[in-house]
Amino acid sequence: MNTSEAIELLKNKGFKATGKRKDILTYFESVDGYRTAKDLIQHLEETYEGISFDTIYRNLHLYSEVGILETTELNGEKHFRMNCTHHHHHHFICKDCGKTKEIEICPMEEVKRTLSNYEIEDHKFEIYGLCPSCQHA
């Protein structure tokens, strides 16, 4: 998803696309991988001095709720990234820097066979470790 698609989705859901909201979306579109609320607030403080964590968390929650941002938990903290919408895939996530790499394989066929009498509504497959840059740091 890109910023324009996200703004359109917000408007379709009845939400305003304010300057702060657009800047939050632009930030997530420009960074590689998952980022924390703290990362976002540090970035936005350059433009919006004194921006509150409440404002940040309210918007992160909204974006997650409407499907603009994906979330994961790394080291006990929630991390966010722009939702991938172009094709079905999964992610390797670096536990140090939050960068992601797409994984094209999906284990769901085996899972469906194993859970044949269960109704699966959705899934998310993530692998955690260290990217090559963080391994050598």
N, CA, C and O atoms as a DFTB+ gen file, in Angstrom:
548 C
 N C O
     1  1       0.850      -1.171       0.000
     2  2       0.000       0.000       0.000
     3  2       0.898       1.238       0.000
     4  3       1.947       1.251       0.643
     5  1       0.484       2.259      -0.714
     6  2       1.220       3.515      -0.681
     7  2       0.362       4.589      -0.007
     8  3      -0.789       4.347       0.355
     9  1       0.943       5.773       0.151
    10  2       0.260       6.850       0.864
    11  2      -1.057       7.231       0.194
    12  3      -2.056       7.436       0.883
    13  1      -1.076       7.330      -1.121
    14  2      -2.305       7.709      -1.834
    15  2      -3.414       6.693      -1.611
    16  3      -4.561       7.068      -1.367
    17  1      -3.079       5.404      -1.694
    18  2      -4.076       4.350      -1.451
    19  2      -4.585       4.411      -0.018
    20  3      -5.778       4.237       0.235
    21  1      -3.666       4.662       0.925
    22  2      -4.045       4.728       2.340
    23  2      -4.972       5.913       2.601
    24  3      -5.949       5.781       3.338
    25  1      -4.679       7.062       2.008
    26  2      -5.529       8.241       2.180
    27  2      -6.919       7.974       1.601
    28  3      -7.929       8.340       2.202
    29  1      -6.961       7.344       0.450
    30  2      -8.245       7.003      -0.172
    31  2      -9.049       6.065       0.735
    32  3     -10.256       6.241       0.905
    33  1      -8.372       5.071       1.314
    34  2      -9.035       4.138       2.221
    35  2      -9.570       4.873       3.447
    36  3     -10.696       4.622       3.874
    37  1      -8.779       5.773       4.013
    38  2      -9.227       6.568       5.158
    39  2     -10.500       7.344       4.820
    40  3     -11.475       7.316       5.570
    41  1     -10.474       8.030       3.688
    42  2     -11.627       8.833       3.282
    43  2     -12.857       7.954       3.054
    44  3     -13.967       8.327       3.434
    45  1     -12.659       6.785       2.431
    46  2     -13.779       5.869       2.196
    47  2     -14.388       5.355       3.493
    48  3     -15.571       5.018       3.536
    49  1     -13.581       5.296       4.550
    50  2     -14.065       4.841       5.856
    51  2     -14.622       5.994       6.690
    52  3     -15.044       5.794       7.829
    53  1     -14.621       7.217       6.113
    54  2     -15.209       8.360       6.801
    55  2     -14.265       9.149       7.685
    56  3     -14.720       9.924       8.526
    57  1     -12.953       8.970       7.517
    58  2     -11.970       9.683       8.334
    59  2     -11.308      10.791       7.518
    60  3     -11.157      10.674       6.301
    61  1     -10.918      11.859       8.196
    62  2     -10.241      12.972       7.538
    63  2      -8.764      12.635       7.328
    64  3      -8.152      11.925       8.125
    65  1      -8.216      13.157       6.248
    66  2      -6.793      12.991       5.957
    67  2      -6.082      14.296       6.298
    68  3      -5.813      15.113       5.418
    69  1      -5.782      14.483       7.576
    70  2      -5.125      15.707       8.044
    71  2      -3.645      15.689       7.658
    72  3      -3.122      14.674       7.199
    73  1      -2.993      16.813       7.851
    74  2      -1.560      16.910       7.565
    75  2      -0.748      15.908       8.366
    76  3       0.146      15.256       7.826
    77  1      -1.053      15.782       9.660
    78  2      -0.333      14.819      10.504
    79  2      -0.556      13.397      10.008
    80  3       0.381      12.602       9.931
    81  1      -1.786      13.089       9.678
    82  2      -2.085      11.733       9.202
    83  2      -1.332      11.427       7.909
    84  3      -0.808      10.326       7.736
    85  1      -1.283      12.392       7.012
    86  2      -0.538      12.203       5.767
    87  2       0.948      12.030       6.050
    88  3       1.602      11.191       5.430
    89  1       1.489      12.815       6.982
    90  2       2.911      12.713       7.317
    91  2       3.239      11.361       7.948
    92  3       4.313      10.811       7.707
    93  1       2.334      10.827       8.744
    94  2       2.525       9.500       9.327
    95  2       2.577       8.460       8.216
    96  3       3.443       7.585       8.218
    97  1       1.658       8.556       7.277
    98  2       1.631       7.608       6.160
    99  2       2.875       7.723       5.297
   100  3       3.432       6.709       4.877
   101  1       3.313       8.931       5.030
   102  2       4.524       9.144       4.237
   103  2       5.733       8.526       4.926
   104  3       6.595       7.937       4.274
   105  1       5.793       8.665       6.256
   106  2       6.889       8.061       7.017
   107  2       6.915       6.551       6.815
   108  3       7.960       5.983       6.497
   109  1       5.773       5.902       6.997
   110  2       5.744       4.446       6.873
   111  2       5.994       3.983       5.443
   112  3       6.548       2.905       5.230
   113  1       5.595       4.776       4.477
   114  2       5.877       4.404       3.087
   115  2       7.374       4.504       2.787
   116  3       7.890       3.760       1.953
   117  1       8.067       5.418       3.460
   118  2       9.479       5.669       3.150
   119  2      10.463       4.759       3.890
   120  3      11.607       4.617       3.458
   121  1      10.039       4.144       4.994
   122  2      10.976       3.314       5.769
   123  2      10.867       1.847       5.362
   124  3       9.817       1.393       4.907
   125  1      11.943       1.130       5.528
   126  2      11.980      -0.290       5.197
   127  2      11.757      -1.101       6.461
   128  3      12.616      -1.135       7.342
   129  1      10.617      -1.747       6.552
   130  2      10.379      -2.640       7.675
   131  2       9.516      -2.046       8.760
   132  3       8.906      -0.989       8.598
   133  1       9.483      -2.756       9.874
   134  2       8.639      -2.383      11.013
   135  2       9.297      -1.287      11.835
   136  3      10.516      -1.276      12.011
   137  1       8.487      -0.371      12.335
   138  2       8.951       0.738      13.171
   139  2       8.023       0.887      14.366
   140  3       6.856       0.499      14.320
   141  1       8.570       1.460      15.445
   142  2       7.808       1.652      16.682
   143  2       7.162       3.031      16.707
   144  3       7.468       3.896      15.886
   145  1       6.262       3.214      17.669
   146  2       5.658       4.524      17.891
   147  2       6.741       5.536      18.251
   148  3       6.660       6.701      17.862
   149  1       7.749       5.096      18.989
   150  2       8.856       5.974      19.371
   151  2       9.626       6.445      18.131
   152  3       9.990       7.617      18.039
   153  1       9.873       5.542      17.182
   154  2      10.535       5.926      15.933
   155  2       9.727       7.001      15.215
   156  3      10.276       7.986      14.722
   157  1       8.419       6.794      15.165
   158  2       7.540       7.728      14.477
   159  2       7.520       9.086      15.160
   160  3       7.603      10.118      14.495
   161  1       7.412       9.093      16.475
   162  2       7.347      10.374      17.190
   163  2       8.657      11.141      17.029
   164  3       8.635      12.365      16.902
   165  1       9.796      10.450      17.033
   166  2      11.076      11.127      16.825
   167  2      11.125      11.774      15.440
   168  3      11.654      12.874      15.280
   169  1      10.576      11.092      14.456
   170  2      10.540      11.638      13.103
   171  2       9.607      12.856      13.022
   172  3       9.960      13.873      12.426
   173  1       8.429      12.746      13.618
   174  2       7.435      13.822      13.517
   175  2       7.759      15.040      14.367
   176  3       7.290      16.136      14.062
   177  1       8.553      14.880      15.433
   178  2       8.885      16.014      16.298
   179  2       9.634      17.105      15.550
   180  3       9.619      18.265      15.964
   181  1      10.290      16.743      14.448
   182  2      10.980      17.759      13.640
   183  2       9.970      18.749      13.060
   184  3      10.271      19.935      12.921
   185  1       8.790      18.271      12.726
   186  2       7.754      19.108      12.118
   187  2       6.710      19.556      13.133
   188  3       6.253      20.698      13.098
   189  1       6.334      18.654      14.036
   190  2       5.270      18.924      15.007
   191  2       5.847      18.882      16.421
   192  3       5.715      17.884      17.129
   193  1       6.482      19.972      16.817
   194  2       7.106      20.038      18.134
   195  2       6.060      19.794      19.226
   196  3       5.003      20.424      19.232
   197  1       6.359      18.889      20.136
   198  2       5.453      18.604      21.242
   199  2       4.321      17.653      20.900
   200  3       3.375      17.524      21.678
   201  1       4.391      16.983      19.756
   202  2       3.347      16.014      19.390
   203  2       3.257      14.947      20.482
   204  3       4.280      14.492      20.994
   205  1       2.059      14.558      20.828
   206  2       1.874      13.657      21.976
   207  2       1.852      12.188      21.553
   208  3       1.517      11.847      20.418
   209  1       2.217      11.341      22.499
   210  2       2.123       9.904      22.263
   211  2       0.664       9.505      22.058
   212  3       0.384       8.574      21.303
   213  1      -0.268      10.191      22.717
   214  2      -1.690       9.888      22.518
   215  2      -2.086      10.052      21.056
   216  3      -2.768       9.196      20.495
   217  1      -1.658      11.151      20.440
   218  2      -1.951      11.390      19.025
   219  2      -1.354      10.287      18.165
   220  3      -2.004       9.770      17.257
   221  1      -0.115       9.936      18.459
   222  2       0.571       8.892      17.683
   223  2      -0.157       7.563      17.838
   224  3      -0.479       6.917      16.841
   225  1      -0.419       7.145      19.070
   226  2      -1.060       5.846      19.300
   227  2      -2.481       5.794      18.746
   228  3      -2.908       4.762      18.229
   229  1      -3.206       6.889      18.851
   230  2      -4.570       6.932      18.311
   231  2      -4.542       6.686      16.797
   232  3      -5.346       5.916      16.271
   233  1      -3.611       7.347      16.107
   234  2      -3.518       7.175      14.657
   235  2      -2.968       5.811      14.275
   236  3      -3.436       5.216      13.305
   237  1      -1.996       5.304      15.006
   238  2      -1.473       3.966      14.717
   239  2      -2.575       2.919      14.886
   240  3      -2.698       2.003      14.073
   241  1      -3.367       3.060      15.936
   242  2      -4.473       2.136      16.168
   243  2      -5.498       2.234      15.041
   244  3      -5.972       1.217      14.536
   245  1      -5.834       3.456      14.651
   246  2      -6.781       3.661      13.552
   247  2      -6.262       3.016      12.267
   248  3      -7.002       2.296      11.597
   249  1      -5.022       3.262      11.925
   250  2      -4.444       2.706      10.692
   251  2      -4.404       1.184      10.721
   252  3      -4.613       0.527       9.702
   253  1      -4.138       0.643      11.878
   254  2      -4.135      -0.814      12.022
   255  2      -5.550      -1.360      11.871
   256  3      -5.764      -2.373      11.204
   257  1      -6.511      -0.689      12.491
   258  2      -7.911      -1.119      12.467
   259  2      -8.501      -1.113      11.054
   260  3      -9.265      -2.012      10.701
   261  1      -8.157      -0.117      10.252
   262  2      -8.722      -0.030       8.899
   263  2      -7.886      -0.779       7.861
   264  3      -8.266      -0.826       6.691
   265  1      -6.748      -1.369       8.269
   266  2      -5.966      -2.194       7.357
   267  2      -4.868      -1.473       6.607
   268  3      -4.374      -1.981       5.600
   269  1      -4.478      -0.305       7.071
   270  2      -3.388       0.430       6.430
   271  2      -2.042      -0.058       6.942
   272  3      -1.096      -0.207       6.169
   273  1      -1.957      -0.305       8.240
   274  2      -0.707      -0.774       8.839
   275  2      -0.842      -2.213       9.319
   276  3      -1.901      -2.628       9.790
   277  1       0.240      -2.964       9.193
   278  2       0.359      -4.298       9.789
   279  2       1.100      -4.128      11.108
   280  3       1.886      -3.193      11.263
   281  1       0.856      -5.018      12.051
   282  2       1.562      -4.952      13.329
   283  2       2.226      -6.285      13.639
   284  3       1.793      -7.344      13.184
   285  1       3.280      -6.198      14.420
   286  2       3.928      -7.376      14.971
   287  2       4.542      -6.959      16.296
   288  3       4.632      -5.769      16.596
   289  1       4.958      -7.927      17.080
   290  2       5.600      -7.610      18.342
   291  2       7.040      -8.086      18.306
   292  3       7.316      -9.254      18.034
   293  1       7.954      -7.166      18.583
   294  2       9.377      -7.471      18.642
   295  2       9.910      -6.993      19.983
   296  3       9.701      -5.843      20.367
   297  1      10.591      -7.870      20.684
   298  2      11.196      -7.521      21.970
   299  2      10.189      -6.884      22.928
   300  3      10.521      -5.939      23.645
   301  1       8.959      -7.402      22.939
   302  2       7.940      -6.932      23.865
   303  2       7.301      -5.602      23.503
   304  3       6.579      -5.025      24.316
   305  1       7.552      -5.106      22.300
   306  2       7.008      -3.815      21.882
   307  2       6.315      -3.958      20.532
   308  3       6.788      -4.678      19.652
   309  1       5.188      -3.262      20.379
   310  2       4.441      -3.303      19.129
   311  2       5.191      -2.498      18.057
   312  3       5.656      -1.384      18.299
   313  1       5.292      -3.100      16.871
   314  2       5.922      -2.459      15.713
   315  2       4.917      -2.414      14.571
   316  3       4.021      -3.254      14.486
   317  1       5.072      -1.426      13.696
   318  2       4.122      -1.190      12.608
   319  2       4.859      -1.046      11.281
   320  3       6.015      -0.627      11.234
   321  1       4.162      -1.403      10.207
   322  2       4.655      -1.173       8.846
   323  2       3.465      -1.022       7.919
   324  3       2.349      -1.433       8.240
   325  1       3.720      -0.428       6.769
   326  2       2.666      -0.258       5.771
   327  2       2.215      -1.637       5.311
   328  3       3.038      -2.526       5.093
   329  1       0.911      -1.810       5.165
   330  2       0.328      -3.085       4.762
   331  2       0.751      -3.448       3.342
   332  3       0.748      -2.604       2.445
   333  1       1.106      -4.689       3.156
   334  2       1.440      -5.192       1.820
   335  2       0.148      -5.633       1.144
   336  3      -0.593      -6.451       1.690
   337  1      -0.122      -5.101      -0.023
   338  2      -1.378      -5.439      -0.686
   339  2      -1.188      -5.999      -2.088
   340  3      -2.164      -6.383      -2.733
   341  1       0.053      -6.051      -2.574
   342  2       0.231      -6.428      -3.975
   343  2       0.106      -7.923      -4.242
   344  3      -0.363      -8.290      -5.320
   345  1       0.489      -8.795      -3.340
   346  2       0.287     -10.227      -3.521
   347  2       0.487     -10.941      -2.178
   348  3       1.064     -10.386      -1.242
   349  1       0.005     -12.161      -2.109
   350  2       0.094     -12.942      -0.875
   351  2       1.541     -13.371      -0.635
   352  3       2.170     -13.995      -1.489
   353  1       2.048     -13.025       0.534
   354  2       3.388     -13.440       0.929
   355  2       3.518     -13.278       2.447
   356  3       2.615     -12.784       3.122
   357  1       4.653     -13.704       2.947
   358  2       4.941     -13.606       4.373
   359  2       6.283     -12.923       4.553
   360  3       6.905     -12.525       3.568
   361  1       6.750     -12.777       5.806
   362  2       7.951     -11.985       6.052
   363  2       8.965     -12.648       6.976
   364  3       8.615     -13.347       7.926
   365  1      10.231     -12.401       6.660
   366  2      11.328     -12.548       7.617
   367  2      11.485     -11.154       8.219
   368  3      11.516     -10.167       7.485
   369  1      11.583     -11.062       9.544
   370  2      11.705      -9.770      10.217
   371  2      12.968      -9.764      11.065
   372  3      13.158     -10.634      11.915
   373  1      13.838      -8.769      10.829
   374  2      15.057      -8.637      11.628
   375  2      14.692      -8.108      13.010
   376  3      14.037      -7.073      13.133
   377  1      15.116      -8.818      14.042
   378  2      14.797      -8.442      15.421
   379  2      15.579      -7.218      15.875
   380  3      15.210      -6.577      16.859
   381  1      16.662      -6.884      15.165
   382  2      17.468      -5.716      15.540
   383  2      16.970      -4.439      14.882
   384  3      16.641      -3.471      15.567
   385  1      16.915      -4.434      13.554
   386  2      16.609      -3.192      12.831
   387  2      15.177      -3.124      12.309
   388  3      14.745      -2.058      11.870
   389  1      14.422      -4.232      12.344
   390  2      13.033      -4.232      11.904
   391  2      12.829      -4.390      10.407
   392  3      11.691      -4.438       9.941
   393  1      13.929      -4.474       9.637
   394  2      13.785      -4.659       8.194
   395  2      13.098      -5.984       7.902
   396  3      13.203      -6.943       8.665
   397  1      12.392      -6.011       6.778
   398  2      11.674      -7.219       6.394
   399  2      12.136      -7.711       5.035
   400  3      12.618      -6.938       4.208
   401  1      11.981      -9.003       4.819
   402  2      12.227      -9.613       3.516
   403  2      11.034     -10.507       3.234
   404  3      10.607     -11.289       4.084
   405  1      10.504     -10.379       2.025
   406  2       9.345     -11.183       1.646
   407  2       9.732     -12.647       1.531
   408  3      10.821     -12.988       1.068
   409  1       8.811     -13.509       1.966
   410  2       8.934     -14.960       1.815
   411  2       7.773     -15.385       0.932
   412  3       6.611     -15.169       1.277
   413  1       8.080     -15.979      -0.188
   414  2       7.031     -16.329      -1.156
   415  2       6.291     -17.624      -0.801
   416  3       5.159     -17.822      -1.242
   417  1       6.909     -18.501      -0.015
   418  2       6.236     -19.758       0.314
   419  2       5.224     -19.537       1.432
   420  3       5.370     -18.638       2.261
   421  1       4.202     -20.375       1.432
   422  2       3.156     -20.272       2.443
   423  2       2.868     -21.678       2.982
   424  3       2.618     -22.596       2.200
   425  1       2.901     -21.856       4.297
   426  2       2.691     -23.175       4.893
   427  2       1.225     -23.572       5.052
   428  3       0.936     -24.596       5.672
   429  1       0.304     -22.799       4.514
   430  2      -1.113     -23.013       4.809
   431  2      -1.687     -24.313       4.258
   432  3      -2.605     -24.863       4.865
   433  1      -1.197     -24.821       3.154
   434  2      -1.744     -26.078       2.636
   435  2      -1.529     -27.210       3.636
   436  3      -2.430     -28.015       3.872
   437  1      -0.342     -27.269       4.218
   438  2      -0.053     -28.289       5.233
   439  2      -0.892     -28.053       6.486
   440  3      -1.398     -29.003       7.084
   441  1      -1.040     -26.805       6.880
   442  2      -1.844     -26.466       8.061
   443  2      -3.298     -26.856       7.832
   444  3      -3.937     -27.409       8.728
   445  1      -3.825     -26.579       6.654
   446  2      -5.214     -26.935       6.347
   447  2      -5.431     -28.443       6.405
   448  3      -6.475     -28.904       6.865
   449  1      -4.444     -29.214       5.938
   450  2      -4.551     -30.680       6.033
   451  2      -4.544     -31.129       7.494
   452  3      -5.310     -32.012       7.881
   453  1      -3.685     -30.523       8.291
   454  2      -3.580     -30.881       9.702
   455  2      -4.833     -30.494      10.483
   456  3      -5.242     -31.201      11.404
   457  1      -5.433     -29.374      10.111
   458  2      -6.624     -28.864      10.814
   459  2      -7.863     -28.970       9.929
   460  3      -8.649     -28.028       9.837
   461  1      -8.028     -30.099       9.292
   462  2      -9.080     -30.241       8.278
   463  2     -10.494     -29.990       8.798
   464  3     -11.357     -29.571       8.027
   465  1     -10.749     -30.230      10.056
   466  2     -12.097     -30.005      10.579
   467  2     -12.219     -28.664      11.321
   468  3     -13.178     -28.458      12.065
   469  1     -11.270     -27.764      11.125
   470  2     -11.305     -26.428      11.713
   471  2     -11.573     -25.398      10.618
   472  3     -11.192     -25.589       9.463
   473  1     -12.226     -24.318      10.993
   474  2     -12.449     -23.217      10.051
   475  2     -11.370     -22.162      10.262
   476  3     -11.350     -21.490      11.293
   477  1     -10.492     -22.018       9.312
   478  2      -9.408     -21.032       9.397
   479  2      -9.901     -19.741       8.765
   480  3     -10.329     -19.735       7.611
   481  1      -9.842     -18.655       9.512
   482  2     -10.343     -17.368       9.022
   483  2      -9.252     -16.502       8.415
   484  3      -9.523     -15.734       7.492
   485  1      -8.038     -16.606       8.906
   486  2      -6.941     -15.780       8.408
   487  2      -5.631     -16.369       8.931
   488  3      -5.636     -17.250       9.790
   489  1      -4.530     -15.880       8.411
   490  2      -3.245     -16.329       8.925
   491  2      -2.172     -15.287       8.683
   492  3      -2.315     -14.394       7.848
   493  1      -1.096     -15.427       9.435
   494  2       0.064     -14.553       9.332
   495  2       1.261     -15.416       9.677
   496  3       1.284     -16.067      10.721
   497  1       2.251     -15.423       8.806
   498  2       3.431     -16.251       9.004
   499  2       4.654     -15.346       9.019
   500  3       4.943     -14.672       8.030
   501  1       5.375     -15.330      10.142
   502  2       6.550     -14.485      10.286
   503  2       7.710     -15.309      10.835
   504  3       7.536     -16.168      11.699
   505  1       8.887     -15.023      10.312
   506  2      10.116     -15.634      10.801
   507  2      10.983     -14.506      11.346
   508  3      11.146     -13.474      10.696
   509  1      11.538     -14.701      12.535
   510  2      12.345     -13.673      13.192
   511  2      13.799     -14.102      13.270
   512  3      14.097     -15.284      13.446
   513  1      14.694     -13.148      13.140
   514  2      16.129     -13.411      13.239
   515  2      16.891     -12.121      12.985
   516  3      16.388     -11.029      13.248
   517  1      18.119     -12.257      12.466
   518  2      18.957     -11.094      12.174
   519  2      19.251     -11.037      10.687
   520  3      19.619     -12.044      10.082
   521  1      19.089      -9.851      10.094
   522  2      19.420      -9.652       8.690
   523  2      20.949      -9.683       8.535
   524  3      21.665      -9.567       9.529
   525  1      21.457      -9.836       7.309
   526  2      22.917      -9.880       7.103
   527  2      23.651      -8.659       7.691
   528  3      24.732      -8.817       8.257
   529  1      23.088      -7.456       7.567
   530  2      23.754      -6.262       8.110
   531  2      23.886      -6.328       9.621
   532  3      24.937      -5.997      10.170
   533  1      22.820      -6.756      10.298
   534  2      22.851      -6.824      11.763
   535  2      23.706      -7.982      12.270
   536  3      24.241      -7.908      13.377
   537  1      23.845      -9.043      11.488
   538  2      24.713     -10.160      11.876
   539  2      26.168      -9.718      11.930
   540  3      26.935     -10.188      12.770
   541  1      26.549      -8.807      11.027
   542  2      27.935      -8.377      10.926
   543  2      28.247      -7.144      11.754
   544  3      29.397      -6.708      11.821
   545  1      27.216      -6.579      12.388
   546  2      27.428      -5.340      13.181
   547  2      28.017      -5.655      14.537
   548  3      28.260      -4.745      15.330
